[in-house]
């Protein structure tokens, strides 16, 4: 690990990946840097490396030893930290439950919609409260009708198909508070509502990225059929980890292909860039 005196050279990246340790641990040349934010510390250090000629910052969402449960992740610090080192496009791989029988374990879905059923999470930078550093952001209502970056979604789908993985194009991710899995009744309800997959971390990650004018794309790997469609005892952590372990290598290849195919920072022409046109934010984005 480098000391803080060395960070100027190594501490920059244009693309962020928030995921498990499997995504950076195989890189030969990573630089680990601790980053602080006005919202506190992110889940872990940022790990800087190069993929397909692009500078990438990896952040283990649950910490490197997977010790932070979904409802206690400091999502605001995570996204802020990434933006502060230059990141403008974020890929967010995550494990989800499938809510339809055809979305069985091993399915990769790139959602285009999101339903928030979380309860206790700080999900805005514009909450009308002064920050610890004295900055008072304005009240801002951010456009979120389409919560994911259309460019990032297209790139992710193409990357998956390039690896012969027929990813599902679109669908709704419902995000629950966790850390427990759903009851059968909840799961049947989510499925009956027409939603596609259920996860615990996709929100507020997506909205905070949008508030920081970052492009955010979710790559949702189905590890189980949620409780409503399970005939056995419901979702178990062991099963989730088994399927994730089987597929993680493949998902990593897809992610790296996607990293190489994302537009340059200055060439983004999606809605994410101009989402705050006409608003006075009352704070500087890092
Ligand atoms: Zn975008």
Boltz pocket constraint, residues with backbone or C-beta under 6 A from the ligand:
constraints:
  - pocket:
      binder: B
      contacts: [[A, 149], [A, 150], [A, 151], [A, 152], [A, 214], [A, 215], [A, 216], [A, 268], [A, 270], [A, 271], [A, 272], [A, 273]]
      max_distance: 6.0
